[in-house]
Amino acid sequence: MGQADQAPDTPPPGDRQGAGGAGSAPTCYRHPDRETGVRCSRCDRPICPECMVSAAVGFQCPACVSSGSGTGHGPAAGRPRTIAGGAVASDPHLITKILIGINIAVFIAISLDDSLVDRLVLIGSWPPRSVFPPGVPYHATEGLAAGQWYRLVTSMFAHQEIWHIGFNMLSLWWLGGPLEAALGRARYLALYLVAGLAGGVLTYLLASPTEASLGASGAIYGLFGATAVLVRRLRYDMRPVIALLVINLIFTFSMSGIAWQAHIGGLVAGVPLAYAMVHAPRARRALVQWGACAVVLLVEVVVLVVRTVSLT
């Protein structure tokens, strides 16, 4: 049975201390294993990102919202909302599970048919320009320069090595679940896809056009950046997130065979997107959030066009 919400008029329970002892942060009243520094603005109980519902002032817990203490009028006013204004879902990790399922399904398909990866991988242009005789105009038959822009999406879900998909899927579960709960499904999916596309676009711009790249790493680094923004927004301890990000960046630049461009592209896109998601003013929240996604997408399209022109 899930944990039942206490009645809103019940005095808030004593703050439960985490493993750190008396000086550690209180824990969410619905999720005792999660430390938090945010409290319900009505009943003063500690609440984690998954339980936060935006109110006119601060955040409220689901119990206070369901009791009819919303700040507006009508059914929509009392509807639970995440910190970014998204609807609170019964399964806050559904999109993350679907993304993991797609990645695993594509990995299995590639394992059964090696030729499939050639049609899914991200590559700028093929064949190499050097195979064309002198004086013969270059013409790519495959790759982004040949108009196969779908590879920007398919490459995000394609992996070949078990360690690669294993690392990415673990990271997706650890980072994606809390972000999906905090942002809401639509905003979280937009962040994942736009950041993943940014990783592919930067790879297309900076890497050799005949160098193949694949994997969800660009999107994962977008989630890293978004997690840092969310942690700072909630005034949590930034040190664990920063340490984990630094470790991953060290691996990115110290190991061969890693498309660092995808990692940096996803990270650079994920930070401003997440900032727009969690800091947008209430009055213009949707405009700021979806406008930020549109601006980043526009930049990606411009880079794609410019790079394609330079290769053709």
Secondary structure as the mmCIF struct_conf table of DSSP 4:
data_model
#
loop_
_struct_conf.conf_type_id
_struct_conf.id
_struct_conf.beg_label_comp_id
_struct_conf.beg_label_asym_id
_struct_conf.beg_label_seq_id
_struct_conf.end_label_comp_id
_struct_conf.end_label_asym_id
_struct_conf.end_label_seq_id
HELX_LH_PP_P HELX_LH_PP_P1 GLY A 2 ALA A 7
TURN_TY1_P TURN_TY1_P1 PRO A 8 ASP A 9
BEND BEND1 THR A 10 THR A 10
HELX_LH_PP_P HELX_LH_PP_P2 PRO A 11 ARG A 16
STRN STRN1 GLN A 17 GLN A 17
TURN_TY1_P TURN_TY1_P2 ALA A 19 GLY A 20
TURN_TY1_P TURN_TY1_P3 ALA A 22 GLY A 23
BEND BEND2 SER A 24 SER A 24
HELX_LH_PP_P HELX_LH_PP_P3 ALA A 25 ALA A 25
STRN STRN2 PRO A 26 THR A 27
BEND BEND3 TYR A 29 ARG A 30
TURN_TY1_P TURN_TY1_P4 PRO A 32 ASP A 33
STRN STRN3 GLU A 35 GLU A 35
BEND BEND4 GLY A 37 GLY A 37
STRN STRN4 ARG A 39 CYS A 40
TURN_TY1_P TURN_TY1_P5 SER A 41 CYS A 43
STRN STRN5 PRO A 46 PRO A 46
HELX_RH_3T_P HELX_RH_3T_P1 PRO A 49 CYS A 51
STRN STRN6 VAL A 53 SER A 54
BEND BEND5 ALA A 56 GLY A 58
STRN STRN7 PHE A 59 GLN A 60
HELX_RH_AL_P HELX_RH_AL_P1 PRO A 62 SER A 66
TURN_TY1_P TURN_TY1_P6 SER A 67 GLY A 68
BEND BEND6 THR A 71 GLY A 74
HELX_RH_3T_P HELX_RH_3T_P2 PRO A 75 GLY A 78
BEND BEND7 ARG A 79 ARG A 79
STRN STRN8 ARG A 81 ARG A 81
TURN_TY1_P TURN_TY1_P7 ILE A 83 ALA A 84
BEND BEND8 GLY A 85 GLY A 85
HELX_LH_PP_P HELX_LH_PP_P4 GLY A 86 GLY A 86
STRN STRN9 ALA A 87 ALA A 87
HELX_LH_PP_P HELX_LH_PP_P5 VAL A 88 ALA A 89
BEND BEND9 SER A 90 ASP A 91
TURN_TY1_P TURN_TY1_P8 PRO A 92 HIS A 93
HELX_RH_AL_P HELX_RH_AL_P2 LEU A 94 LEU A 112
TURN_TY1_P TURN_TY1_P9 ASP A 114 SER A 115
HELX_RH_AL_P HELX_RH_AL_P3 LEU A 116 LEU A 120
BEND BEND10 VAL A 121 VAL A 121
STRN STRN10 LEU A 122 LEU A 122
BEND BEND11 GLY A 124 GLY A 124
STRN STRN11 TRP A 126 TRP A 126
BEND BEND12 PRO A 127 PRO A 127
HELX_RH_3T_P HELX_RH_3T_P3 ARG A 129 VAL A 131
BEND BEND13 PHE A 132 PHE A 132
HELX_LH_PP_P HELX_LH_PP_P6 PRO A 133 PRO A 133
TURN_TY1_P TURN_TY1_P10 PRO A 134 GLY A 135
BEND BEND14 VAL A 136 VAL A 136
HELX_LH_PP_P HELX_LH_PP_P7 PRO A 137 TYR A 138
BEND BEND15 THR A 141 THR A 141
STRN STRN12 GLU A 142 GLU A 142
BEND BEND16 GLY A 143 GLY A 143
HELX_RH_3T_P HELX_RH_3T_P4 LEU A 144 ALA A 146
TURN_TY1_P TURN_TY1_P11 GLY A 147 GLY A 147
TURN_TY1_P TURN_TY1_P12 TRP A 149 TYR A 150
HELX_RH_AL_P HELX_RH_AL_P4 ARG A 151 THR A 154
HELX_RH_3T_P HELX_RH_3T_P5 SER A 155 PHE A 157
BEND BEND17 GLU A 161 GLU A 161
HELX_RH_AL_P HELX_RH_AL_P5 ILE A 162 LEU A 183
HELX_RH_AL_P HELX_RH_AL_P6 ARG A 185 LEU A 206
BEND BEND18 ALA A 207 ALA A 207
TURN_TY1_P TURN_TY1_P13 PRO A 209 THR A 210
STRN STRN13 SER A 213 SER A 213
BEND BEND19 GLY A 215 ALA A 216
HELX_RH_AL_P HELX_RH_AL_P7 SER A 217 ARG A 233
TURN_TY1_P TURN_TY1_P14 LEU A 234 ARG A 235
HELX_RH_AL_P HELX_RH_AL_P8 ARG A 239 SER A 254
BEND BEND20 MET A 255 MET A 255
TURN_TY1_P TURN_TY1_P15 SER A 256 GLY A 257
HELX_RH_AL_P HELX_RH_AL_P9 TRP A 260 HIS A 279
HELX_RH_3T_P HELX_RH_3T_P6 ARG A 282 ARG A 284
HELX_RH_AL_P HELX_RH_AL_P10 ARG A 285 LEU A 311
#
